Amino acid sequence: MAGGRTLGRAGRLAGRIYPARYPPIDGAHGSTQRLPEHDPELLYQLQGIRPEHRAAVLCASHRVSGGGRPQSLVYRDELNVSSGNPGLLPSETDSIELGLDATVGPVATNLRAFLRKEHDLISERRYFIGENVLLTTRDNGGSRQSGGLEFSLSGKVGKILSLSTCGNGGYSEQAYLNSGGAAVRRSATSLNVRGRINYQVSAADQLQVVLNRQGKTLIGQGVREPNATLNLSYRHSLTARLNVVLNVTDVFDSNKAQTRIDSDILRESNLRRYDGRLIYVGLSYRLGGVTPGGRRPGA
């Protein structure tokens, strides 16, 4: 690496700490805005931990995102109304991350330990504007802090197994303002995982497993409960061009979205289920050219 040098027999490579700009990132509630030139975002990166296939990264950032939204009213029904908030202030997030990129055998590994703190948190808020009319809007209220580990793994293990997965796990704490203006704190631990595993059963058969898990999430005055789904796909080659495909979505019939609101003026539970377990059987025919070994040219 430029600016590095070897130290002693241990062969340690001393890196250089240097500033660089963060690229723009779309936030959950709006696109990230650039800070003025007198208050720039900085990325401090430290690279050079031996051996060459490893790198440590240290990042510190300050991000601004979100802002006011049009105040148009949307009547969902006679008891529920939603509205934007043109008076929203941007939320600000300070973050520190320490990561390690490494290759362990055939698997590329990326680990990131992080600490984040958010001010002027933009979160969903619900309150009554009439005797029975409930308004849902967004407001600046409270703060959020979190810490944990982000990870990603990808690579091929032997000749029959390949994997690609990413996720994060950690602890978060959020404060919001109740109807009286007092701060109420909630906390949660969460594990989020997305992964895909391909298994070559034989020369003509391949199995794919896809997992998607979302952990418990804090959402202002309530929580979104954990949710997990598992999908399977099995492919059998009849010829170099023709395949039989079996797909099973949501194997355990567990795909649902459940939220709970628990404030000083409202307690609400909402459960939404999706299509559930579905099984498809079909034929797949490849129109492109095929090599003698059954592969497409250039594959």
C-alpha positions as CSV (number, residue, x, y, z in Angstrom):
1,M,0.0,0.0,0.0
2,A,1.2,3.5,-0.8
3,G,2.8,5.0,2.3
4,G,3.4,1.7,4.0
5,R,6.7,0.0,5.1
6,T,7.7,-3.3,6.5
7,L,8.7,-3.4,10.2
8,G,11.0,-6.2,11.5
9,R,10.9,-9.9,10.9
10,A,7.2,-10.0,11.8
11,G,6.5,-8.4,8.5
12,R,3.9,-6.0,9.8
13,L,2.8,-3.3,7.4
14,A,2.3,0.1,8.9
15,G,-0.7,1.8,7.2
16,R,-1.6,5.5,6.8
17,I,-4.7,7.2,8.2
18,Y,-6.2,9.5,5.7
19,P,-9.5,11.3,5.2
20,A,-11.9,10.7,2.4
21,R,-15.4,11.6,1.5
22,Y,-18.4,9.3,2.2
23,P,-20.5,8.7,-0.9
24,P,-24.1,9.8,-0.7
25,I,-26.4,7.2,0.9
26,D,-30.1,7.0,0.7
27,G,-31.6,7.1,4.2
28,A,-34.6,5.1,5.4
29,H,-36.7,8.3,5.5
30,G,-35.1,10.3,2.7
31,S,-31.8,10.8,0.9
32,T,-28.8,11.8,2.9
33,Q,-27.9,15.5,2.5
34,R,-24.4,16.8,2.0
35,L,-23.1,18.8,5.0
36,P,-21.6,22.3,4.3
37,E,-17.9,22.4,3.4
38,H,-17.0,23.7,6.9
39,D,-18.5,20.6,8.5
40,P,-17.5,17.7,6.1
41,E,-18.2,14.0,6.5
42,L,-14.9,12.2,7.0
43,L,-14.0,8.6,6.5
44,Y,-10.8,7.6,8.3
45,Q,-9.4,4.3,6.9
46,L,-6.6,2.3,8.3
47,Q,-5.3,-0.5,6.1
48,G,-2.2,-2.6,6.1
49,I,-2.6,-5.4,8.7
50,R,-0.6,-8.4,7.5
51,P,-1.0,-10.6,5.6
52,E,-2.0,-9.0,2.3
53,H,-5.4,-10.7,2.1
54,R,-6.5,-8.9,5.3
55,A,-7.4,-5.3,5.9
56,A,-8.6,-3.3,8.9
57,V,-10.9,-0.4,8.4
58,L,-11.7,2.4,10.9
59,C,-14.6,4.7,10.0
60,A,-16.1,7.8,11.7
61,S,-19.0,9.6,10.1
62,H,-21.6,12.3,10.7
63,R,-24.7,12.0,8.5
64,V,-27.8,14.2,8.0
65,S,-31.0,12.7,6.5
66,G,-34.7,13.3,6.1
67,G,-36.6,16.6,6.5
68,G,-40.1,18.0,6.0
69,R,-42.8,16.3,4.0
70,P,-46.1,17.6,2.5
71,Q,-49.0,17.9,4.9
72,S,-51.6,16.2,2.7
73,L,-54.2,14.2,4.6
74,V,-55.1,10.7,3.5
75,Y,-58.3,9.2,4.9
76,R,-57.8,5.4,5.1
77,D,-61.3,5.0,6.6
78,E,-63.6,7.0,8.9
79,L,-61.4,6.3,11.9
80,N,-57.8,6.5,10.5
81,V,-56.0,9.4,8.9
82,S,-52.4,9.8,7.8
83,S,-50.5,13.0,7.2
84,G,-47.0,14.3,6.3
85,N,-45.2,16.8,8.4
86,P,-43.6,19.9,6.7
87,G,-42.0,21.0,9.9
88,L,-39.7,17.9,10.2
89,L,-36.1,18.6,11.0
90,P,-33.3,16.4,9.5
91,S,-32.1,13.7,11.8
92,E,-28.4,13.5,12.5
93,T,-26.4,10.3,13.0
94,D,-22.9,9.9,14.4
95,S,-21.2,6.5,13.7
96,I,-18.0,4.7,14.5
97,E,-17.1,1.4,12.8
98,L,-14.2,-0.9,13.1
99,G,-14.0,-3.6,10.5
100,L,-11.9,-6.5,9.2
101,D,-11.9,-7.8,5.7
102,A,-10.2,-11.2,5.3
103,T,-10.2,-14.4,3.2
104,V,-10.4,-17.6,5.3
105,G,-9.6,-20.4,2.9
106,P,-12.1,-20.1,0.0
107,V,-14.5,-17.8,1.9
108,A,-14.3,-14.0,1.7
109,T,-15.3,-12.6,5.1
110,N,-16.2,-9.0,6.1
111,L,-16.9,-8.0,9.8
112,R,-17.9,-4.6,11.1
113,A,-18.3,-3.7,14.7
114,F,-20.4,-0.5,15.0
115,L,-21.7,2.1,17.5
116,R,-24.3,4.6,16.3
117,K,-26.2,7.5,17.9
118,E,-29.1,9.4,16.3
119,H,-30.5,12.7,17.3
120,D,-33.8,14.4,16.3
121,L,-35.1,10.9,15.5
122,I,-37.7,10.8,12.8
123,S,-40.3,8.2,13.8
124,E,-43.9,7.4,13.3
125,R,-46.3,8.9,15.9
126,R,-50.0,8.2,16.4
127,Y,-52.5,10.3,18.4
128,F,-56.2,11.1,18.4
129,I,-57.4,14.3,16.7
130,G,-61.0,13.6,17.5
131,E,-63.0,11.4,19.8
132,N,-62.4,8.3,17.6
133,V,-60.2,9.6,14.8
134,L,-56.5,8.4,14.9
135,L,-53.8,10.4,13.1
136,T,-50.6,8.7,12.0
137,T,-47.7,11.1,11.1
138,R,-43.9,11.4,11.5
139,D,-42.3,13.6,14.1
140,N,-38.9,14.5,15.6
141,G,-39.0,13.0,19.0
142,G,-36.3,11.3,21.1
143,S,-33.1,9.6,20.0
144,R,-31.7,6.2,19.2
145,Q,-28.4,4.4,19.9
146,S,-27.3,1.0,18.8
147,G,-24.2,-1.2,18.7
148,G,-23.4,-4.6,17.3
149,L,-21.7,-6.5,14.5
150,E,-22.3,-6.6,10.8
151,F,-21.0,-9.5,8.7
152,S,-20.9,-11.0,5.2
153,L,-19.6,-14.4,4.0
154,S,-19.3,-15.5,0.4
155,G,-17.4,-18.2,-1.4
156,K,-17.3,-21.8,-2.6
157,V,-16.4,-24.6,-0.3
158,G,-15.2,-27.6,-2.2
159,K,-16.7,-28.4,-5.6
160,I,-20.3,-28.9,-4.4
161,L,-21.2,-26.2,-1.9
162,S,-21.3,-22.4,-2.3
163,L,-22.7,-19.8,0.0
164,S,-23.5,-16.1,0.2
165,T,-24.8,-14.5,3.4
166,C,-24.9,-11.2,5.2
167,G,-26.6,-9.8,8.3
168,N,-26.1,-8.0,11.6
169,G,-26.8,-8.5,15.2
170,G,-26.8,-6.2,18.1
171,Y,-28.6,-4.1,20.7
172,S,-30.6,-0.9,20.2
173,E,-32.3,1.6,22.5
174,Q,-34.8,4.2,21.5
175,A,-36.4,7.1,23.3
176,Y,-39.7,8.7,22.2
177,L,-41.9,11.4,23.6
178,N,-45.4,10.4,24.9
179,S,-48.4,12.6,24.8
180,G,-47.3,14.5,27.9
181,G,-43.8,15.3,26.4
182,A,-42.0,12.8,28.7
183,A,-39.3,10.6,27.3
184,V,-40.1,6.8,27.2
185,R,-37.3,4.3,26.5
186,R,-37.4,1.0,24.8
187,S,-34.7,-1.5,24.0
188,A,-34.3,-4.7,21.9
189,T,-31.8,-7.2,20.7
190,S,-32.0,-8.3,17.1
191,L,-30.5,-10.7,14.6
192,N,-31.0,-10.1,10.8
193,V,-29.8,-12.6,8.3
194,R,-30.0,-13.0,4.5
195,G,-28.4,-16.0,3.0
196,R,-28.2,-18.4,0.0
197,I,-26.7,-21.8,-0.1
198,N,-26.2,-23.8,-3.3
199,Y,-25.6,-27.6,-3.1
200,Q,-24.6,-29.6,-6.1
201,V,-26.2,-32.9,-5.3
202,S,-25.0,-34.6,-8.5
203,A,-23.9,-33.7,-12.0
204,A,-27.6,-33.3,-12.9
205,D,-29.1,-32.1,-9.6
206,Q,-28.8,-28.8,-7.7
207,L,-30.5,-27.7,-4.5
208,Q,-30.7,-24.0,-3.4
209,V,-31.8,-22.8,0.1
210,V,-32.6,-19.2,0.7
211,L,-33.1,-17.8,4.2
212,N,-34.4,-14.3,5.1
213,R,-34.8,-13.3,8.8
214,Q,-35.6,-9.9,10.2
215,G,-35.2,-9.5,13.9
216,K,-37.2,-7.4,16.4
217,T,-37.2,-3.7,15.3
218,L,-38.1,-0.6,17.4
219,I,-40.5,1.7,15.5
220,G,-41.2,4.8,17.6
221,Q,-44.2,4.0,19.8
222,G,-44.0,0.3,19.3
223,V,-42.1,-2.7,17.8
224,R,-42.1,-4.8,14.7
225,E,-41.9,-8.5,15.7
226,P,-39.3,-10.9,14.2
227,N,-40.1,-12.6,10.9
228,A,-38.3,-15.4,9.1
229,T,-38.9,-17.3,5.8
230,L,-37.2,-20.2,4.1
231,N,-37.4,-20.9,0.3
232,L,-36.2,-24.1,-1.5
233,S,-35.5,-24.7,-5.1
234,Y,-34.5,-28.0,-6.7
235,R,-33.3,-28.3,-10.3
236,H,-32.8,-31.5,-12.3
237,S,-31.2,-31.5,-15.7
238,L,-33.0,-33.8,-18.2
239,T,-30.7,-32.7,-21.1
240,A,-28.1,-30.0,-21.6
241,R,-31.0,-27.5,-22.4
242,L,-34.1,-28.9,-20.5
243,N,-34.5,-28.8,-16.7
244,V,-37.2,-29.7,-14.3
245,V,-37.6,-27.1,-11.5
246,L,-39.3,-27.5,-8.1
247,N,-39.8,-24.3,-6.1
248,V,-41.2,-24.1,-2.5
249,T,-41.7,-20.7,-1.1
250,D,-42.2,-20.1,2.6
251,V,-41.5,-23.7,3.6
252,F,-42.7,-23.3,7.2
253,D,-45.6,-21.0,6.4
254,S,-44.1,-18.4,8.7
255,N,-44.1,-15.2,6.5
256,K,-46.0,-12.5,8.3
257,A,-45.7,-8.8,9.4
258,Q,-46.7,-8.1,13.0
259,T,-46.5,-4.8,14.8
260,R,-47.4,-3.7,18.3
261,I,-48.1,-0.1,19.4
262,D,-48.0,0.5,23.1
263,S,-48.2,4.1,24.2
264,D,-49.9,6.0,27.0
265,I,-52.9,6.6,24.8
266,L,-53.0,3.7,22.4
267,R,-52.5,0.0,22.4
268,E,-52.8,-1.7,19.0
269,S,-51.7,-5.0,17.5
270,N,-51.6,-5.5,13.7
271,L,-50.9,-8.9,12.0
272,R,-50.6,-9.2,8.3
273,R,-50.1,-12.6,6.6
274,Y,-49.0,-13.1,3.0
275,D,-49.6,-15.9,0.5
276,G,-48.0,-18.6,2.7
277,R,-46.5,-21.8,1.4
278,L,-46.6,-22.2,-2.4
279,I,-45.2,-25.0,-4.5
280,Y,-44.3,-24.7,-8.2
281,V,-43.2,-27.4,-10.6
282,G,-42.1,-26.4,-14.1
283,L,-39.8,-26.9,-17.0
284,S,-37.0,-24.6,-18.0
285,Y,-35.6,-24.7,-21.5
286,R,-32.3,-22.9,-22.4
287,L,-32.4,-21.2,-25.9
288,G,-28.8,-20.2,-26.0
289,G,-25.8,-22.3,-27.2
290,V,-24.6,-25.2,-25.1
291,T,-21.0,-26.5,-24.9
292,P,-20.4,-30.3,-25.0
293,G,-20.2,-30.4,-21.2
294,G,-23.6,-28.8,-20.9
295,R,-22.4,-25.2,-20.1
296,R,-23.2,-22.1,-22.1
297,P,-20.3,-20.5,-24.0
298,G,-18.3,-18.2,-21.7
299,A,-19.8,-19.7,-18.5
